[in-house]
Amino acid sequence: MELDGKVSLVTGAESGLGWFIAETLREAGSTVITVDLRPGEGITVADVATEAGRATAMAAAQEAGGLDVLVNNAGGWSAGGVQFPTAEPGAWRNAIELDLVAPMALTQLALHMLGHGGGAVVNMSSSAGVETTAYRSPEYAAAKAGLIRFTTALADWHERYGVRVNCVVPGWVGLKRAHDELAAMPAAERGLAPTLVPPETIAVQVLRLLRDDSLAGRVVSMLDGDREPRLLH
């Protein structure tokens, strides 16, 4: 799929990785609807963890002419810095709602629009979803693992609906906060840390998945900035 003239919706795009993805799609000629909880220039303010927020995001895409591309990028840990099992059930369930339920629901809502002439979805997972070591936010890790399986479960949508669904699994993304955290580590610990993955590189991989009509139900690993992206499935 060529993105020139297409309408794309990117969630969690006011800053961070979502901003890089949105800019890359714009440079490819797409009209990009950016959605985030935080207001900003050109941002559709909506909480995609809620049904009302998802409806707002879809309405913005419809006003732009209908949806061709969906990038489910919004995500995060439980609010307040407290994670499962210390977090209240409502808090950790909200994280799962944002990280897994929202991408599923948005994909379902987008299906009839994406199918008007073919379309594509890219889900943004995380290394937390493929690792098997202890992790400080079990709810986030479980949701991101679920997002990978959700993607592979839709491998036949290309034939059924004309919609391709793929997934990117980034490692530690080289945003400012990651660089600051890395710089604050003791030298020995810093030497064991994975190489940060440039957000621009991840955004380019998203673009490749959108453009390549042969890819459906695929999962691309980008766990280390020194390694080439590779297909996990």
C-alpha positions as CSV (number, residue, x, y, z in Angstrom):
1,M,0.0,0.0,0.0
2,E,1.3,3.4,-0.9
3,L,0.3,6.0,1.8
4,D,0.0,9.0,-0.5
5,G,-3.5,10.3,-0.1
6,K,-4.4,7.7,2.6
7,V,-5.9,8.5,6.0
8,S,-3.9,7.2,9.0
9,L,-4.9,7.2,12.7
10,V,-2.1,7.0,15.2
11,T,-2.9,6.7,18.9
12,G,-0.6,8.0,21.7
13,A,1.0,10.4,19.2
14,E,1.3,13.8,21.0
15,S,5.0,12.9,21.8
16,G,7.4,10.0,22.1
17,L,7.4,7.1,19.6
18,G,3.9,7.9,18.4
19,W,5.0,11.4,17.3
20,F,7.8,9.9,15.2
21,I,5.5,7.4,13.6
22,A,3.0,10.1,12.8
23,E,5.7,12.3,11.2
24,T,7.0,9.4,9.1
25,L,3.5,8.7,7.8
26,R,3.0,12.3,7.0
27,E,6.3,12.4,5.1
28,A,5.0,9.4,3.1
29,G,2.0,11.5,2.0
30,S,-0.7,10.3,4.4
31,T,-3.2,12.5,6.2
32,V,-2.6,11.6,9.8
33,I,-5.1,11.8,12.6
34,T,-3.1,12.0,15.9
35,V,-4.9,11.0,19.1
36,D,-3.7,11.4,22.7
37,L,-4.8,12.1,26.2
38,R,-2.7,15.3,26.2
39,P,-3.6,18.3,24.1
40,G,-1.3,19.5,21.5
41,E,-1.1,21.0,18.0
42,G,-3.4,19.0,15.7
43,I,-4.1,16.5,18.4
44,T,-7.6,14.9,18.8
45,V,-7.9,14.7,22.6
46,A,-9.4,11.3,23.5
47,D,-8.8,8.5,26.0
48,V,-8.8,5.4,23.8
49,A,-9.0,3.2,26.9
50,T,-12.7,4.3,27.0
51,E,-15.5,3.6,24.5
52,A,-16.3,7.3,24.3
53,G,-12.6,8.1,23.5
54,R,-12.5,5.4,20.8
55,A,-15.6,6.8,19.2
56,T,-14.1,10.3,19.2
57,A,-11.0,8.9,17.5
58,M,-13.0,7.1,14.8
59,A,-15.2,10.1,14.2
60,A,-12.1,12.3,13.5
61,A,-10.9,9.7,11.0
62,Q,-14.3,9.6,9.3
63,E,-14.3,13.4,9.0
64,A,-11.0,13.2,7.3
65,G,-12.4,11.0,4.6
66,G,-12.4,7.5,6.1
67,L,-9.7,5.3,7.5
68,D,-7.0,3.4,5.6
69,V,-4.4,2.9,8.3
70,L,-4.5,2.3,12.0
71,V,-1.4,2.3,14.3
72,N,-2.2,1.2,17.8
73,N,0.6,2.9,19.6
74,A,-0.9,4.2,22.9
75,G,0.1,2.3,26.0
76,G,1.6,2.5,29.4
77,W,1.9,1.1,32.9
78,S,-0.7,1.5,35.7
79,A,-1.1,5.1,36.8
80,G,0.5,6.5,39.9
81,G,3.6,4.3,39.8
82,V,2.0,1.4,41.6
83,Q,1.7,-1.9,39.7
84,F,0.1,-5.3,40.2
85,P,-0.3,-6.7,42.9
86,T,0.0,-3.5,44.9
87,A,-2.2,-1.5,42.6
88,E,-5.9,-1.6,43.1
89,P,-7.8,-3.9,40.7
90,G,-9.3,-1.0,38.9
91,A,-5.9,0.6,38.2
92,W,-4.3,-2.5,36.7
93,R,-7.4,-3.4,34.8
94,N,-7.3,0.1,33.3
95,A,-3.7,-0.6,32.1
96,I,-4.9,-3.8,30.4
97,E,-7.8,-1.8,28.9
98,L,-5.3,0.7,27.4
99,D,-2.6,-1.8,26.3
100,L,-4.8,-4.7,24.9
101,V,-8.5,-4.0,24.9
102,A,-8.2,-0.6,23.2
103,P,-6.2,-1.9,20.2
104,M,-8.6,-4.8,19.8
105,A,-11.7,-2.5,20.0
106,L,-10.2,0.1,17.7
107,T,-9.3,-2.6,15.1
108,Q,-12.9,-3.9,15.3
109,L,-14.3,-0.4,14.9
110,A,-12.0,0.4,12.0
111,L,-12.7,-2.8,10.1
112,H,-15.6,-1.5,8.0
113,M,-13.6,1.6,7.1
114,L,-10.3,-0.2,6.4
115,G,-12.1,-2.6,4.2
116,H,-13.4,-0.1,1.7
117,G,-10.4,-0.6,-0.5
118,G,-7.9,-2.5,1.6
119,G,-6.2,-1.3,4.7
120,A,-3.6,-2.0,7.3
121,V,-3.2,-2.1,11.0
122,V,0.1,-2.1,13.0
123,N,0.1,-2.9,16.7
124,M,2.9,-1.7,18.8
125,S,3.9,-4.3,21.4
126,S,7.0,-4.3,23.6
127,S,9.9,-6.4,24.6
128,A,8.0,-6.9,27.9
129,G,5.6,-9.1,25.9
130,V,8.2,-11.6,24.8
131,E,10.7,-11.7,27.7
132,T,10.4,-14.5,30.3
133,T,12.2,-12.7,33.1
134,A,10.6,-10.9,36.1
135,Y,9.0,-7.5,35.1
136,R,7.9,-4.6,37.3
137,S,4.5,-4.2,35.6
138,P,3.0,-7.7,35.1
139,E,-0.2,-6.2,33.7
140,Y,1.6,-4.3,31.0
141,A,3.7,-7.4,30.1
142,A,0.6,-9.6,29.9
143,A,-1.2,-7.1,27.8
144,K,1.7,-6.7,25.4
145,A,2.1,-10.4,25.1
146,G,-1.6,-10.6,24.3
147,L,-1.3,-8.0,21.6
148,I,1.3,-10.2,19.8
149,R,-1.1,-13.2,19.8
150,F,-4.0,-11.0,18.8
151,T,-2.0,-9.9,15.7
152,T,-1.1,-13.5,14.7
153,A,-4.7,-14.6,15.2
154,L,-5.8,-12.2,12.5
155,A,-3.3,-13.5,9.9
156,D,-6.3,-14.5,7.6
157,W,-7.9,-11.0,7.7
158,H,-6.0,-10.2,4.5
159,E,-8.0,-12.8,2.6
160,R,-11.3,-12.3,4.5
161,Y,-11.5,-8.6,4.7
162,G,-8.6,-7.1,2.6
163,V,-7.1,-5.8,5.9
164,R,-3.5,-6.7,6.9
165,V,-2.7,-6.7,10.6
166,N,1.0,-6.8,11.7
167,C,2.9,-6.0,14.9
168,V,6.2,-4.4,15.9
169,V,8.0,-5.4,19.2
170,P,10.4,-2.6,20.1
171,G,13.1,-2.9,22.8
172,W,14.2,0.0,24.9
173,V,13.2,3.0,22.7
174,G,15.8,5.8,22.5
175,L,13.7,8.6,23.7
176,K,15.0,11.4,26.0
177,R,13.8,9.7,29.2
178,A,15.6,6.5,28.2
179,H,18.8,8.3,27.4
180,D,18.5,10.1,30.9
181,E,17.9,6.7,32.6
182,L,20.8,5.1,30.9
183,A,23.1,7.9,31.8
184,A,22.1,7.7,35.4
185,M,23.0,4.0,35.7
186,P,26.3,2.8,37.3
187,A,28.9,2.0,34.6
188,A,28.7,-1.7,35.2
189,E,24.9,-1.8,34.8
190,R,25.0,0.5,31.8
191,G,27.4,-1.9,30.1
192,L,24.8,-4.7,30.4
193,A,21.9,-2.7,29.1
194,P,20.7,-3.3,25.5
195,T,21.5,-0.7,22.9
196,L,18.7,1.9,22.6
197,V,16.5,1.5,19.5
198,P,16.2,4.9,17.7
199,P,12.5,5.9,17.4
200,E,13.1,6.9,13.8
201,T,14.2,3.3,13.0
202,I,11.0,1.9,14.5
203,A,8.8,4.4,12.6
204,V,10.5,3.3,9.4
205,Q,9.7,-0.3,10.2
206,V,6.1,0.6,10.8
207,L,6.0,2.3,7.3
208,R,7.5,-0.9,5.7
209,L,4.8,-3.1,7.3
210,L,2.2,-0.8,6.0
211,R,3.6,-0.7,2.5
212,D,4.4,-4.4,2.0
213,D,1.2,-6.0,0.8
214,S,2.7,-9.5,1.3
215,L,2.9,-9.2,5.1
216,A,-0.1,-10.1,7.3
217,G,-0.2,-11.5,10.8
218,R,3.6,-10.9,11.1
219,V,5.5,-9.9,14.2
220,V,8.8,-7.9,13.8
221,S,11.3,-7.9,16.6
222,M,13.4,-4.8,17.2
223,L,14.9,-5.6,20.6
224,D,18.3,-4.1,20.3
225,G,19.5,-1.0,18.4
226,D,22.6,-2.9,17.2
227,R,20.5,-5.7,15.6
228,E,18.5,-5.7,12.4
229,P,14.8,-6.1,12.7
230,R,13.7,-9.8,12.4
231,L,10.5,-11.6,12.0
232,L,9.4,-13.5,15.1
233,H,6.5,-15.0,13.1
